[in-house]
Amino acid sequence: MTKPSLEQDSQLIEQMANISSSIFADVMDMNNAMDYRLKPMNYKKPLVGRARTVSLPKGDNLFLHHAIYEVEPGDIIVVDGQDHKDSAYLGELMAGAAEALGIQGIVIDGLVRDKKELEQLDIQIYAKGFLSTGPKKEGPGSFDTDITCAGVFVSSGDYIVGDEDGVVVIPRALASETIKKAEQKLAYEQNRLDVIRQYKQQSGTKQKSAIAPNWLEDKLKKHGIPERV
């Protein structure tokens, strides 16, 4: 992988940190949102950063161990675990080591274990659930190669935004353009919230049309719905 500029990374990540996964999903036409079953296992704050990818055979975490000692502080390890459900890929020891090395988060298309212990850690872990059974450690696997994680294509150097709604992937080549669209969408939503708050504070007779989004009438006209008054 060609390492991107740390300065450029930090600027983009700072911008992304103020925008939810839902906003990014909207402006990317819902194409880059991971499977709904992949959720935070110990949520404390949004997870935003640069992806480093790992591919694992089902039920084997050898190359996840390898990645933990190869990535840079602040990175997010994204793991293609092939939606494996018969064993966990990670527990307290691996997550604790990753946190000690400054890794921000680990996103796994599979299961983890040690729920109580993971909840005490600051490193953010996203997975599809918990299971007591542990994995093998024989390999093979790959690191820093293109993968698919929870239905989304990911390359090392892409960006990850995760929160309580889920995880989205922002392709590196589209990052600046996507952030611009997301900031515009965020501004629109904040304006809509202001309109809603003002409507709630009004007294007397209120017109429903005053609170409706400005695109709604045109959409409904196509289906023969008359204009509201």
Buried (B, 14 or more C-beta within 10 A) or exposed (E): EEEBEEEEBEEBBEBBEEBBBBBBBBBBEEEBBBBEEBBBBBBEEBBBBBBBBBBBBBBBBBBBBBBBEBBBEBBBBBBBBBBBBEBBBBBBEBBBBBBEBEBBBBBBBBBBBBBEBBEEBEBBBBBBBBBEEBBEEEBEBBBBBEBBBBEBEBBBBBBBBBBEBBBBBBBBEBBBEBBEBBBEBBEEBEEEEEBEEEEEEEEEEEEEEEBEEEEEBEEBEEEEEEEEE
